[in-house]
Amino acid sequence: MHTGGGGSSRVVKVVARNHALRRLLVAYMVMTIAEYGQWLALIVYAYIRGGATAAGVVVILQLVPSLLLAPVVSARLSRLGAARLLTWSYAASTLSLACIAGAMLAGAPTAVVYAAAVIFTVALSVGRPLQHVLMPLVVRHPDELTAANIATSWSEGLGTLAGPALAGVLISIDGPGLACAVIAVLCVCTPVLAAGVRSVRVGAEDIEEQEEEGGLADLLGAARVIVSQPNTRALIAFPAGAAAIEGAIDLLVVALAVQVLKTGPGSAGYLGATFGAGGLLGAAVAGGLVGRRLAIPLVIAALVGAAALGALALASTVLLAVLLLALVGAARSVQSISAQTLLQRSTPLDVVVCAFALIESMRDIGMGFSALIVPLLISIGGPGAAFVGMACFAPLAVLLAGRRIRHIDAEASIPVVEMGTLRSMKIFSALPAASLETLAREAEYVNAGPGTAIISEGEEGEHYYAITDGSVLVTQNERELRTMHTGEGFGEIALLHPVRRTATVRATSQTTLLSIGREPFLTAMRAHPSVSAAAERVAAGLMQDAGQLS
């Protein structure tokens, strides 16, 4: 792994030159605002009507259907493509949030409000893991994956800051109904943003052949993969633990505001916003993780966050509570970035959607656990007991997974970025997962400056090239044929047919490519009849365009 730095400036550069990544980040930030804003509004809505117990019950009522349904929905619909499924998820989340707002403002029965909230949570739970699934598929080099996850954490931090703050202001003005209504309006842009990202199918060797298997078989396959991989099992504890802390904070800031600081339920939004502000701070600090080992920062962040969470039991002033909540948020952010990147590196592409849906369910279990345990701890010993009790779980996770964590960086080596690049190309889209992974491992990165000839007309063909970043110009006999960009490839004609290179290809900008040798390329082409047929169609079309087909 590279040890080069660049910190936050490198993250900004990665985002600035990746249009698809920018769209994903903005949509994710808005949906995070919606998630945290709606969550707080609903907790306040329930708390006013029945106290901490009612709030905890409502949290569980939202999480249980999400826990059971979201993985099945994700598995069943994964063949649509991650980007398309994300678009549908955002559209359903926006519509259900509008229904929550309408029911609250119209004074509808609480059952109507809670039913709409369940739909919102299920739709959001289907979409949330897809953000992490798409990260390796839209970045252009493995070194960019950590930067993309840091940028995602920035978006999440902004969302966790703005969501509770906005909800707190609107709740203070006219109650939780107004908060949900305004946030629903903000969410209208998210399906449009997600729809602009190229849809990449993952996990289907042959869509037509597998159509009848259904989502459950895919889900069970993903579960078997997770169970069989020690790294994945160990890492799952950290997103689940982080989710438990999030769920505890959501409940505890309300109790902290009402029972301890006595600043009123509206101030819970401001206290929750400091947790989001801490997340932003942690994401900025995590800029230094680009290109570095991640296991040690993961462990340190988990322990620091636990210490700050436990120290909240001693908070007697607003200032101290704000500082500690910010530290908890910062530690959670570093922990999430580290665990997420390692999970992406260690999860096979053929089960990635289902695997991350199951991981999302583990997060829901964590939040559901906190919804059960926090009211119990508050009833036994007050908010202080709840803070200390929840703080104990992170050291326990580190203790159980510590030995495995030392080896994770070295073992998490699945070439997910390269596999995503190749899977998105027509010529490789039907490759079986095992063959695709083999091909990705054989590929090597090549850099070409502007004007550099990558292949020359008339020479022997030994490599296929996939453009991961930049553009090239294809010429034949000095005549311009076409310009090719990121996500396209060239060089297959001289590999599939007994001919020399039919054209010259030069970089028109600083360009990065994946180079695949003749033997691994031809081996992959013979892996499946549909793959060979797709390759022949692509090559025949290019030869016809070039005037080479007799």
C-alpha positions in Angstrom: 0.0 0.0 0.0 1.2 3.5 -0.8 2.1 5.7 2.1 1.9 9.0 0.2 -0.1 11.7 1.9 -2.0 14.6 0.4 -4.6 14.5 3.2 -7.8 16.5 2.6 -6.5 18.2 -0.5 -6.1 14.8 -2.2 -9.7 13.9 -1.2 -10.9 17.2 -2.8 -9.0 16.5 -6.0 -10.5 13.0 -6.3 -14.0 14.4 -5.8 -13.5 17.4 -8.1 -12.6 15.3 -11.2 -15.2 12.5 -10.7 -18.7 13.6 -11.8 -20.4 10.4 -10.7 -18.8 10.5 -7.3 -20.0 14.1 -6.8 -23.6 13.2 -7.6 -23.5 10.3 -5.2 -22.0 12.4 -2.4 -24.6 15.2 -2.7 -27.5 12.8 -2.8 -26.1 10.9 0.1 -25.7 14.1 2.1 -29.3 15.1 1.5 -30.6 11.7 2.5 -28.4 11.7 5.6 -30.1 15.0 6.5 -33.4 13.3 6.0 -32.5 10.3 8.0 -31.2 12.1 11.1 -33.9 14.9 10.8 -36.7 12.4 10.5 -35.3 10.2 13.2 -35.1 13.1 15.7 -38.5 14.4 14.7 -40.1 11.0 15.2 -38.4 10.4 18.6 -39.6 13.9 19.8 -43.1 13.0 18.4 -43.1 9.8 20.4 -41.3 11.2 23.5 -44.0 13.9 23.9 -46.7 11.3 23.8 -45.1 8.6 26.0 -41.6 9.5 27.3 -38.4 7.5 26.7 -40.1 4.2 26.7 -42.5 5.2 23.9 -39.5 6.6 21.9 -37.6 3.4 22.3 -40.6 1.3 21.2 -41.0 3.5 18.1 -37.4 3.0 17.2 -37.8 -0.7 17.4 -41.0 -0.6 15.4 -39.0 1.1 12.6 -36.0 -1.1 12.8 -37.5 -4.6 12.9 -39.3 -4.4 9.5 -36.1 -2.8 8.0 -34.0 -5.6 9.5 -36.2 -8.3 8.0 -37.2 -6.8 4.7 -34.4 -4.5 3.5 -31.8 -7.4 2.8 -34.4 -9.4 0.9 -35.5 -6.4 -1.2 -31.9 -5.5 -2.0 -31.1 -9.1 -3.0 -34.3 -9.4 -5.1 -33.7 -6.2 -7.0 -29.9 -6.2 -7.2 -29.9 -7.3 -10.8 -31.4 -3.9 -11.7 -28.0 -2.4 -11.1 -26.8 -0.6 -8.0 -27.4 2.9 -9.3 -30.9 2.2 -10.6 -31.9 0.5 -7.3 -30.4 3.5 -5.4 -32.6 5.8 -7.5 -35.7 3.8 -6.6 -34.8 3.7 -3.0 -34.4 7.5 -2.8 -37.7 8.1 -4.6 -39.5 5.8 -2.1 -37.8 7.4 0.8 -38.8 10.9 -0.3 -42.5 9.9 -0.9 -42.8 8.1 2.5 -41.2 11.1 4.3 -43.8 13.3 2.7 -46.5 10.9 4.0 -45.1 11.2 7.5 -45.2 14.9 7.4 -48.7 15.0 6.0 -49.9 12.6 8.7 -48.3 14.6 11.5 -49.6 17.9 10.3 -53.1 16.6 9.7 -53.3 15.1 13.2 -53.7 11.6 11.9 -53.6 8.6 14.3 -50.1 7.8 15.5 -50.4 4.4 13.8 -50.5 6.1 10.4 -47.4 8.1 11.2 -45.5 5.1 12.4 -46.5 3.0 9.4 -45.2 5.7 7.0 -42.0 5.8 9.1 -41.5 2.1 8.7 -41.7 2.4 4.9 -39.2 5.3 5.1 -36.8 3.3 7.1 -37.0 0.2 4.9 -36.5 2.2 1.7 -33.6 4.1 3.2 -32.0 0.8 4.4 -32.2 -0.6 0.9 -30.4 2.5 -0.4 -27.8 3.2 2.2 -25.5 0.2 1.6 -25.7 0.9 -2.2 -23.7 4.1 -1.6 -20.8 1.9 -0.3 -21.3 -0.7 -3.1 -20.9 2.0 -5.7 -17.8 3.6 -4.3 -15.4 1.0 -5.7 -17.3 1.1 -9.0 -17.0 4.8 -9.6 -13.4 5.5 -8.4 -10.7 5.2 -11.0 -7.8 3.7 -9.0 -7.6 1.7 -5.7 -5.7 4.5 -4.0 -8.8 6.6 -4.5 -11.1 4.3 -2.6 -10.1 5.6 0.9 -10.4 9.1 -0.4 -13.9 8.4 -1.7 -14.9 6.9 1.6 -13.6 10.0 3.4 -15.6 12.2 1.1 -18.6 10.0 1.9 -17.9 10.6 5.6 -17.8 14.3 4.9 -21.2 14.1 3.3 -22.5 12.0 6.2 -21.0 14.5 8.7 -22.6 17.4 7.0 -25.9 15.5 7.0 -25.7 14.5 10.7 -24.9 18.1 11.5 -27.5 19.8 9.3 -30.3 17.1 9.9 -30.7 17.5 13.6 -30.0 21.2 13.6 -32.6 21.8 10.9 -35.1 19.5 12.6 -34.4 21.2 16.0 -35.2 24.7 14.5 -38.3 23.5 12.8 -39.6 21.5 15.8 -39.1 24.7 17.9 -41.2 26.7 15.4 -44.1 24.3 14.7 -43.4 20.8 15.9 -42.0 17.6 14.2 -44.6 17.7 11.3 -43.0 20.9 9.9 -39.6 19.4 10.2 -40.5 16.3 8.2 -42.3 18.4 5.5 -39.4 20.7 4.9 -36.9 17.8 4.8 -39.1 15.9 2.3 -38.9 18.9 -0.1 -35.1 18.8 0.1 -35.1 15.1 -0.8 -36.8 15.6 -4.1 -33.4 16.1 -5.9 -31.9 12.8 -4.7 -33.5 10.4 -7.2 -32.5 12.8 -10.0 -28.9 12.8 -8.8 -28.7 9.0 -8.4 -30.3 8.5 -11.8 -27.3 10.3 -13.4 -24.8 7.7 -12.2 -24.0 4.9 -14.6 -25.8 1.7 -13.5 -23.4 -1.2 -13.0 -24.7 -4.7 -12.5 -22.9 -6.7 -9.9 -23.3 -10.3 -8.9 -25.1 -11.8 -11.8 -23.1 -14.2 -14.0 -26.0 -14.7 -16.3 -29.1 -12.7 -15.5 -31.5 -14.7 -17.5 -30.2 -18.1 -16.1 -30.5 -16.9 -12.5 -33.7 -15.0 -12.8 -35.8 -17.8 -11.1 -33.5 -18.2 -8.1 -34.8 -15.1 -6.5 -33.3 -12.8 -4.0 -33.3 -15.3 -1.1 -30.7 -17.6 -2.8 -28.4 -14.6 -3.4 -28.9 -13.4 0.2 -28.0 -16.9 1.6 -25.0 -17.0 -0.7 -23.8 -13.6 0.6 -24.4 -14.8 4.2 -22.2 -17.9 3.6 -19.5 -15.7 2.2 -19.6 -13.4 5.2 -19.5 -16.4 7.6 -16.6 -18.0 5.7 -14.4 -14.9 5.8 -12.8 -14.1 9.2 -11.9 -10.6 8.1 -15.5 -9.7 7.2 -16.8 -11.3 10.4 -14.4 -9.3 12.5 -15.1 -6.0 10.7 -18.9 -6.3 10.9 -18.7 -5.7 14.6 -17.5 -2.2 14.0 -20.3 -0.8 11.8 -22.8 -2.6 14.2 -21.1 -1.0 17.2 -21.0 2.4 15.5 -24.8 2.1 14.8 -25.5 1.2 18.4 -23.7 4.4 19.5 -25.7 6.4 16.9 -28.9 4.9 18.2 -28.0 5.6 21.8 -27.0 9.2 21.0 -30.4 9.8 19.3 -32.2 8.7 22.4 -29.7 10.1 25.0 -29.6 13.6 23.6 -33.3 13.9 24.2 -33.0 12.6 27.7 -29.9 14.8 28.2 -31.7 17.9 27.0 -34.9 17.3 28.9 -33.8 15.5 32.2 -30.2 16.6 32.8 -29.6 20.0 31.2 -33.3 20.9 31.3 -33.0 22.9 28.1 -36.2 21.6 26.4 -36.8 19.0 23.7 -35.9 21.4 20.9 -32.3 21.7 22.1 -31.9 17.9 21.5 -31.5 18.8 17.9 -28.6 21.2 18.6 -27.0 18.6 20.9 -27.4 16.0 18.1 -25.9 18.4 15.6 -22.7 18.6 17.7 -22.4 14.8 17.1 -22.5 15.6 13.4 -20.0 18.4 13.7 -17.6 16.0 15.4 -18.1 13.6 12.5 -17.0 16.3 10.1 -13.9 16.9 12.3 -13.1 13.2 12.4 -13.5 13.0 8.6 -11.1 15.9 8.1 -8.6 14.1 10.4 -9.2 10.9 8.4 -7.8 12.7 5.3 -4.4 11.6 6.6 -5.5 7.9 6.2 -5.4 8.1 2.4 -2.9 5.5 1.2 -2.1 4.3 4.8 -2.8 1.2 7.0 -6.3 1.4 8.6 -6.5 -1.3 11.3 -4.7 0.6 14.0 -6.7 3.9 13.4 -9.9 1.7 13.5 -9.1 0.3 17.0 -7.9 3.7 18.4 -11.0 5.5 17.2 -13.3 2.8 18.7 -11.6 3.1 22.1 -11.5 6.9 22.1 -15.1 7.1 21.2 -16.1 4.8 24.0 -14.1 6.8 26.5 -15.9 10.1 25.4 -19.3 8.4 25.5 -18.7 7.1 29.0 -17.5 10.6 30.1 -20.9 12.0 29.1 -22.2 10.5 32.4 -20.3 13.4 34.1 -21.6 16.2 31.9 -23.2 18.9 34.0 -23.0 21.8 31.6 -24.0 22.3 28.0 -20.4 23.1 27.0 -19.0 19.9 28.4 -21.8 17.9 26.8 -21.1 19.6 23.4 -17.4 18.9 23.5 -17.8 15.2 24.5 -20.6 14.6 21.8 -18.3 16.1 19.2 -15.5 13.8 20.2 -17.8 10.8 20.0 -18.8 11.9 16.5 -15.2 12.4 15.4 -14.2 9.0 16.7 -17.2 7.3 15.0 -16.3 9.0 11.7 -12.7 7.7 11.7 -13.9 4.2 12.8 -16.5 4.1 10.0 -14.1 5.2 7.3 -11.5 2.6 8.3 -14.0 -0.3 8.7 -15.9 0.6 5.5 -12.7 0.7 3.3 -11.5 -2.6 4.7 -14.9 -4.2 4.1 -15.0 -3.0 0.5 -11.5 -4.4 -0.1 -12.5 -7.8 1.4 -16.0 -8.4 0.0 -16.2 -10.3 -3.3 -17.9 -8.4 -6.1 -20.3 -11.2 -7.0 -22.1 -10.9 -3.6 -21.4 -7.2 -2.8 -24.9 -5.9 -2.9 -26.3 -8.7 -0.7 -23.3 -8.6 1.6 -23.6 -5.0 2.3 -27.4 -5.3 2.7 -26.7 -7.9 5.4 -24.1 -5.6 7.0 -26.7 -2.8 6.9 -29.0 -5.2 8.8 -26.2 -5.7 11.4 -26.3 -1.9 11.8 -30.1 -2.0 12.3 -29.5 -4.7 15.0 -27.1 -2.4 16.7 -29.6 0.5 16.6 -32.4 -1.8 17.8 -30.2 -3.0 20.6 -29.5 0.5 21.8 -33.3 1.3 21.5 -33.9 -1.6 23.9 -31.0 -1.1 26.3 -31.0 2.7 26.7 -34.5 3.1 28.1 -33.8 0.1 30.4 -30.5 1.7 31.6 -32.2 5.1 32.1 -35.0 3.5 34.2 -32.3 1.8 36.3 -29.8 4.5 36.8 -30.7 7.6 34.7 -28.9 8.9 31.6 -25.5 8.6 33.2 -25.9 4.8 33.6 -26.9 4.6 29.9 -23.8 6.5 28.7 -21.5 4.3 30.8 -23.3 1.1 29.8 -23.2 1.8 26.0 -19.5 2.8 26.3 -18.6 -0.7 27.4 -19.3 -2.4 24.1 -16.6 -0.9 22.0 -13.7 -2.2 24.2 -15.4 -5.6 24.1 -15.5 -5.6 20.3 -11.8 -4.6 20.2 -11.0 -7.4 22.6 -12.8 -10.0 20.6 -11.6 -8.9 17.2 -8.2 -7.6 18.2 -6.1 -10.5 17.0 -7.8 -10.6 13.6 -7.6 -6.8 13.2 -3.8 -7.1 13.1 -3.9 -9.2 9.9 -6.8 -7.5 8.1 -4.8 -4.9 6.1 -2.6 -7.6 4.7 -5.4 -10.0 3.8 -8.0 -7.7 2.4 -6.8 -7.8 -1.1 -9.8 -8.5 -3.4 -9.3 -6.1 -6.4 -12.8 -4.6 -6.1 -11.9 -1.4 -8.0 -10.5 -3.2 -11.0 -13.3 -5.7 -11.0 -15.8 -2.8 -10.9 -14.1 -1.2 -13.9 -14.1 -4.3 -15.9 -17.7 -5.3 -15.0 -19.0 -2.0 -16.2 -17.6 -2.7 -19.8 -19.8 -4.5 -22.3 -17.1 -6.9 -23.3 -16.7 -8.2 -19.7 -20.2 -7.6 -18.3 -21.2 -11.3 -18.5 -18.0 -12.7 -17.0 -18.5 -15.1 -14.1 -17.3 -13.6 -10.8 -14.3 -16.0 -10.4 -13.0 -15.3 -13.9 -13.5 -11.6 -13.4 -11.5 -11.6 -10.2 -8.7 -13.6 -11.9 -8.7 -11.1 -14.8 -8.6 -8.1 -12.4 -5.7 -9.6 -10.6 -3.7 -10.0 -13.8 -4.4 -6.4 -14.9 -1.7 -3.7 -14.4 -2.0 0.0 -14.3 -0.3 2.0 -17.0 0.0 5.8 -17.2 0.2 7.7 -20.5 0.9 11.4 -20.9 -0.8 13.6 -23.6 0.3 12.6 -27.1 1.7 9.2 -26.0 1.0 6.4 -28.4 -0.4 3.5 -26.4 -0.7 1.2 -29.4 0.4 1.8 -32.9 -1.1 0.7 -36.2 0.6 -2.4 -37.7 2.3 -3.6 -34.6 1.7 -7.0 -32.9 -1.1 -7.0 -30.3 -0.2 -8.2 -26.9 -2.5 -6.3 -24.5 -6.1 -5.1 -24.1 -6.5 -1.7 -22.4 -9.4 -0.4 -20.3 -9.4 3.4 -19.6 -9.9 4.1 -16.0 -9.2 7.9 -16.2 -8.6 10.2 -19.1 -9.3 10.0 -22.9 -7.6 8.7 -26.1 -7.9 9.4 -29.8 -8.2 6.5 -32.2 -6.7 7.1 -35.7 -6.2 5.0 -38.8 -3.9 6.1 -41.6 -3.8 9.6 -39.9 -7.6 9.7 -40.1 -9.4 10.3 -36.9 -12.0 7.6 -36.1 -13.2 8.3 -32.6 -12.4 9.6 -29.1 -12.7 7.2 -26.2 -13.1 8.1 -22.5 -13.2 6.6 -19.0 -15.1 3.3 -19.0 -14.2 2.3 -22.5 -11.6 -0.1 -23.8 -9.6 -1.0 -26.9 -7.1 -3.5 -28.3 -9.4 -6.6 -28.6 -9.2 -7.0 -32.4 -5.6 -8.0 -32.6 -6.1 -10.4 -29.7 -9.3 -12.1 -31.0 -8.2 -12.3 -34.7 -4.9 -13.1 -36.5 -4.3 -9.5 -37.5 -1.9 -6.7 -36.5 -3.1 -3.5 -34.8 -5.7 -1.9 -37.0 -5.4 1.6 -35.6 -3.2 3.9 -33.5 -4.4 5.1 -30.1 -2.9 8.1 -28.4 -3.7 9.7 -25.1 -5.2 13.2 -25.4 -4.8 13.9 -21.7 -3.0 12.4 -18.7 -4.6 8.9 -18.9 -4.6 5.9 -16.6 -5.4 2.5 -18.1 -5.7 -1.1 -17.0 -3.5 -3.3 -19.2 -4.5 -7.0 -19.6 -2.1 -9.4 -21.3 -3.1 -11.7 -24.3 -3.3 -15.0 -22.3 -5.5 -13.8 -19.4 -7.7 -11.9 -21.9 -8.2 -14.9 -24.1 -8.7 -17.2 -21.1 -11.5 -14.9 -19.8 -13.1 -14.8 -23.2 -13.3 -18.6 -23.3 -14.8 -18.7 -19.7 -18.5 -18.4 -20.9 -20.2 -18.5 -24.3 -22.0 -15.2 -23.8 -18.7 -13.5 -22.9 -17.0 -14.8 -26.1 -20.1 -13.7 -28.2 -20.1 -10.2 -26.6 -16.4 -9.8 -27.4 -16.8 -10.9 -31.0 -19.7 -8.5 -31.5 -17.6 -5.6 -30.1 -14.6 -6.5 -32.2 -16.7 -7.1 -35.4 -18.3 -3.7 -35.0 -15.0 -1.9 -34.6 -13.5 -3.7 -37.6 -16.5 -2.8 -39.7 -16.1 0.9 -38.6 -12.4 0.8 -39.5 -13.1 -0.8 -42.9 -11.3 -4.0 -42.0 -14.2 -6.5 -42.1 -14.2 -8.3 -45.4 
